[in-house]
Amino acid sequence: MTAKSGPQLAALAREIGACRTCVTAPAGRPLPHEPRPVCVMSPTARIAVCGQAPGTRVHASGRPFTDPSGERLRDWMGIGDDVFYDRARLAIVPMGFCFPGLDAKGGDLPPRRECRRLWHDRVFAAMPQLRLKLVIGSYAQAYHLGEHRRGSVRETVAAWREILEETRAEGVAAIALPHPSWRNNAWLKRNPWFEEDCLPVVRAEVARLLA
């Protein structure tokens, strides 16, 4: 941690917390409700959870992953709430900071484009101490993995081991994960290698960096 990293992140967090760009100057349709940005930054955490966007429960709580997806994600990582919500040890930065609303079928809309454009480069430049990113879903994988991303989420997650080694060589390791939503139960059953091969490595990497 540098001497200025803590105050720098605190100032950036205040800016993000006050952001209303998706209402006042939106890229497309404005956000259909009052913004409530959810983003956990840290000057000391070595691990970042990089996901999609808050859902309805997180929008209500103001706390990331306070839903069944969060319970599954913490199980995947092998940690409890005490570690997951300890900002000294874990950063949580979704691609969209606010709940984007629901589509006509009741599913979550994609993350707002404004967040990536305005904030993400600044957020991750302010956390140079990170050593592992858990990258969840297509939007996060497009931003964080770049050329290491494969053609689809399925193909990217299937190449998790190669991507881990490729990104580790560049300084910040990344593990591509599917979304921990219960909607992915069928995918998990069809791909037992994820729980058998990938998750033990996820838990070992997380434990090593938390030690």
Secondary structure, DSSP 8 states (H G I E B T S, - for coil): --TTHHHHHHHHHHHHHT--HHHHS-SSS--SS------B--SS-SEEEE-S---HHHHHHSSTT-SHHHHHHHHHHT--HHHHT-TTTEEE--SSSS---B-TTS-B----HHHIIIIIHHHHHT-TT--EEEEEHHHHHHHHHGGG--SSHHHHHHTHHHHHHHHHHHTSEEEEE----GGGHHHHHH-THIIIIIHHHHHHHHHHHH-
